Amino acid sequence: MALFGTRSLRSLFTHPGFAEGVRAIAGPALGTVALGLVTGVAMARSGLPLGAVLAMSLLVFASASQLACLPMILAGAPLWVIVLTALMLNVRFVVFSAHWRRYFGLLPRPQRLGLAYLAGDPVYVRFMQRYPRRAPDQLAYFLGLALFNWAAWQAASLAGIFLADAIPPDWDLRFIGVLALLGLAMPMIADRPSWLVAAVAGAIGWMGQGWPFGLQVIAAIAAAMAAGHWAERRAPHIATP
């Protein structure tokens, strides 16, 4: 975050908006902690080298992609399937970026890249709830949200990596991961199109259980995107509650 300069960064950290952002994300960060722990354990038990696991935790910072792609890597899935799955799981950030542009589009590119790395799902939800339009203190609030969420993820992920051997294998951590994902996703389901998208994705994912290489994930995402496009473009009346 030195991209902002030492003096300006210090002013952002001491701004009341930063503390407000930390308080706002403290609750949702519990879901981030659960996901980080589950992902850390999954990576540690995957058999990948420790260096690769640590790099994935620190650099990738995307629980859904990591949890979906790890089994594919271990199963020897084709590289294109792994890459396509990761891309489709993260295509939502393309949509998010259209919204972020309204707030941070005038910042220099290095700063925008740094903010994009930190902009996880709970950060997006909390920020958009607090700022339906631009405001002078929005950057301080964003950093409060994003840095606390990032720190919670890294601490939990590293704990999962280094404490994996101490966690009994019969603990069904995947169930905790599912609950955490639901906790992060539910606030985003705020209207009828999003409910339709969630229902279609869930139905395809359930029907595709047992498909090789986790292809049901790709199918569910593709079907959900098609349903969302139909709801927004072909049937706009669905959008009104």
C-alpha positions as CSV (number, residue, x, y, z in Angstrom):
1,M,0.0,0.0,0.0
2,A,3.0,2.3,-0.3
3,L,1.5,3.1,-3.7
4,F,-0.5,5.8,-1.9
5,G,2.6,7.4,-0.4
6,T,3.6,7.3,3.3
7,R,1.9,10.6,4.2
8,S,-1.4,10.0,2.4
9,L,-1.6,6.4,3.7
10,R,-1.1,7.6,7.3
11,S,-3.9,10.1,6.8
12,L,-6.1,7.3,5.5
13,F,-5.4,5.1,8.4
14,T,-6.2,7.8,10.9
15,H,-9.4,8.9,9.1
16,P,-12.6,8.1,10.9
17,G,-13.8,6.3,7.8
18,F,-11.1,3.7,8.2
19,A,-12.2,2.7,11.7
20,E,-15.8,2.7,10.5
21,G,-14.9,0.3,7.7
22,V,-13.1,-2.0,10.2
23,R,-16.2,-2.1,12.4
24,A,-18.5,-2.8,9.4
25,I,-16.4,-5.8,8.2
26,A,-15.8,-7.4,11.6
27,G,-19.0,-9.5,11.4
28,P,-18.6,-10.7,7.8
29,A,-14.9,-11.3,8.4
30,L,-16.0,-14.3,10.5
31,G,-17.0,-16.0,7.3
32,T,-13.7,-15.0,5.8
33,V,-11.9,-16.6,8.7
34,A,-13.9,-19.9,8.3
35,L,-13.1,-20.0,4.6
36,G,-9.5,-19.1,5.1
37,L,-9.1,-22.0,7.6
38,V,-10.8,-24.5,5.4
39,T,-8.8,-23.4,2.4
40,G,-5.5,-23.5,4.3
41,V,-6.2,-27.0,5.5
42,A,-7.2,-28.1,2.0
43,M,-4.0,-26.7,0.5
44,A,-1.8,-28.2,3.2
45,R,-3.4,-31.7,2.7
46,S,-3.2,-31.4,-1.1
47,G,0.4,-32.6,-1.3
48,L,1.6,-29.5,-3.1
49,P,5.0,-28.1,-2.0
50,L,4.9,-25.7,1.0
51,G,6.2,-22.9,-1.1
52,A,3.5,-23.2,-3.7
53,V,0.8,-23.4,-0.9
54,L,2.1,-20.3,0.8
55,A,2.3,-18.4,-2.5
56,M,-1.2,-19.5,-3.4
57,S,-2.5,-18.2,0.0
58,L,-0.7,-14.8,-0.2
59,L,-1.1,-14.1,-4.0
60,V,-4.2,-15.8,-5.2
61,F,-6.5,-14.7,-2.3
62,A,-9.6,-16.3,-3.8
63,S,-11.1,-19.0,-1.7
64,A,-13.8,-20.2,-4.2
65,S,-11.2,-20.7,-7.0
66,Q,-8.7,-22.4,-4.7
67,L,-11.2,-24.8,-3.2
68,A,-12.6,-25.6,-6.7
69,C,-9.3,-26.0,-8.5
70,L,-7.4,-27.9,-5.9
71,P,-9.3,-31.2,-6.4
72,M,-8.9,-30.7,-10.2
73,I,-5.2,-30.3,-9.8
74,L,-4.9,-33.4,-7.7
75,A,-7.2,-35.4,-10.1
76,G,-5.0,-34.5,-13.0
77,A,-7.6,-32.4,-14.8
78,P,-6.6,-30.8,-18.1
79,L,-5.1,-27.4,-17.6
80,W,-7.7,-25.7,-19.7
81,V,-10.5,-27.0,-17.4
82,I,-8.7,-25.7,-14.3
83,V,-8.1,-22.3,-15.9
84,L,-11.6,-22.0,-17.2
85,T,-13.1,-22.9,-13.8
86,A,-11.0,-20.3,-12.1
87,L,-11.9,-17.7,-14.7
88,M,-15.6,-18.4,-14.5
89,L,-15.7,-18.4,-10.8
90,N,-14.1,-15.0,-10.8
91,V,-16.0,-13.5,-13.7
92,R,-18.2,-11.7,-11.1
93,F,-15.3,-9.4,-10.5
94,V,-15.7,-8.1,-14.0
95,V,-19.1,-6.9,-13.0
96,F,-17.9,-5.6,-9.7
97,S,-15.2,-3.6,-11.5
98,A,-17.8,-1.7,-13.5
99,H,-19.1,-0.4,-10.2
100,W,-15.7,0.2,-8.7
101,R,-14.8,2.4,-11.7
102,R,-17.4,4.9,-10.6
103,Y,-15.6,5.4,-7.3
104,F,-11.9,4.8,-8.0
105,G,-11.6,5.2,-11.8
106,L,-9.7,8.5,-11.5
107,L,-6.9,7.0,-9.4
108,P,-3.6,6.1,-11.0
109,R,-3.4,2.5,-12.4
110,P,-1.0,1.2,-9.7
111,Q,-3.4,2.3,-7.0
112,R,-6.4,0.8,-8.8
113,L,-4.5,-2.5,-9.2
114,G,-3.7,-2.6,-5.5
115,L,-7.4,-1.9,-4.6
116,A,-8.6,-4.5,-7.0
117,Y,-6.4,-7.2,-5.3
118,L,-8.0,-6.3,-1.9
119,A,-11.6,-6.1,-3.2
120,G,-13.2,-9.3,-2.0
121,D,-16.9,-10.2,-2.0
122,P,-17.8,-9.0,1.6
123,V,-15.8,-5.8,0.9
124,Y,-17.9,-5.1,-2.2
125,V,-21.2,-5.8,-0.4
126,R,-20.4,-3.6,2.6
127,F,-19.0,-0.8,0.5
128,M,-21.9,-0.5,-1.9
129,Q,-24.3,-0.6,1.1
130,R,-22.5,2.3,2.7
131,Y,-21.8,4.4,-0.5
132,P,-24.5,4.2,-3.2
133,R,-22.6,7.2,-4.7
134,R,-19.2,8.8,-4.4
135,A,-18.2,10.5,-1.2
136,P,-15.0,12.2,0.1
137,D,-14.2,9.6,2.7
138,Q,-14.9,6.5,0.5
139,L,-11.2,5.5,0.1
140,A,-10.5,5.4,3.9
141,Y,-13.7,3.3,4.4
142,F,-12.7,0.9,1.6
143,L,-9.2,0.4,3.1
144,G,-10.7,-0.3,6.5
145,L,-12.9,-2.9,5.0
146,A,-10.4,-4.4,2.7
147,L,-7.3,-4.5,4.8
148,F,-9.1,-6.1,7.8
149,N,-10.7,-8.7,5.6
150,W,-7.4,-9.4,3.9
151,A,-5.6,-9.8,7.3
152,A,-8.4,-12.1,8.6
153,W,-8.0,-14.3,5.5
154,Q,-4.3,-14.5,5.6
155,A,-4.2,-15.3,9.4
156,A,-6.8,-18.0,9.0
157,S,-5.3,-19.5,5.9
158,L,-1.8,-19.7,7.4
159,A,-3.3,-21.2,10.5
160,G,-5.0,-23.8,8.4
161,I,-1.8,-24.6,6.5
162,F,0.5,-25.0,9.6
163,L,-2.1,-26.6,11.9
164,A,-3.6,-29.0,9.3
165,D,-1.9,-32.0,11.0
166,A,-3.5,-31.1,14.3
167,I,-7.0,-31.0,12.9
168,P,-8.7,-34.5,12.9
169,P,-9.4,-35.7,9.4
170,D,-12.9,-36.7,10.4
171,W,-13.8,-33.0,11.0
172,D,-16.0,-32.1,8.0
173,L,-14.5,-28.7,7.3
174,R,-16.0,-28.6,3.9
175,F,-19.4,-28.1,5.6
176,I,-18.0,-25.1,7.4
177,G,-16.7,-23.8,4.1
178,V,-20.2,-24.1,2.5
179,L,-21.8,-22.3,5.4
180,A,-19.2,-19.5,5.2
181,L,-19.8,-19.2,1.4
182,L,-23.5,-19.0,2.0
183,G,-22.9,-16.3,4.6
184,L,-21.0,-14.2,2.2
185,A,-23.4,-14.8,-0.7
186,M,-26.7,-14.3,0.9
187,P,-26.4,-10.5,1.3
188,M,-25.9,-10.2,-2.4
189,I,-29.2,-11.9,-3.2
190,A,-31.3,-8.8,-2.9
191,D,-33.8,-9.0,-5.8
192,R,-35.7,-11.5,-8.0
193,P,-33.0,-11.8,-10.7
194,S,-30.4,-12.7,-8.2
195,W,-32.7,-15.2,-6.6
196,L,-33.3,-16.7,-10.1
197,V,-29.5,-16.9,-10.7
198,A,-28.9,-18.5,-7.3
199,A,-31.7,-21.1,-7.9
200,V,-30.4,-22.0,-11.4
201,A,-26.8,-22.3,-10.2
202,G,-27.8,-24.5,-7.2
203,A,-30.0,-26.7,-9.4
204,I,-27.3,-27.3,-12.0
205,G,-24.7,-27.9,-9.3
206,W,-26.9,-30.4,-7.6
207,M,-27.8,-32.3,-10.7
208,G,-24.2,-32.4,-11.8
209,Q,-22.9,-34.1,-8.8
210,G,-20.4,-36.8,-9.8
211,W,-19.4,-35.1,-13.0
212,P,-15.6,-35.6,-13.7
213,F,-13.1,-32.8,-12.9
214,G,-15.8,-30.6,-11.2
215,L,-17.3,-29.7,-14.5
216,Q,-20.6,-29.1,-12.8
217,V,-19.1,-25.9,-11.4
218,I,-18.5,-24.6,-14.9
219,A,-22.0,-25.7,-16.0
220,A,-23.6,-24.0,-13.0
221,I,-21.8,-20.8,-13.6
222,A,-22.6,-20.7,-17.3
223,A,-26.3,-21.5,-16.6
224,A,-26.4,-18.8,-13.9
225,M,-24.9,-16.2,-16.3
226,A,-27.4,-17.1,-18.9
227,A,-30.3,-16.8,-16.4
228,G,-29.0,-13.5,-15.2
229,H,-28.8,-12.2,-18.7
230,W,-32.3,-13.3,-19.5
231,A,-33.7,-11.8,-16.3
232,E,-32.0,-8.4,-16.9
233,R,-32.4,-8.1,-20.7
234,R,-35.4,-10.1,-21.8
235,A,-37.7,-9.9,-18.7
236,P,-37.0,-6.6,-16.9
237,H,-40.3,-6.8,-15.1
238,I,-38.8,-9.6,-13.0
239,A,-36.5,-7.1,-11.3
240,T,-39.3,-5.4,-9.5
241,P,-40.2,-7.1,-6.2
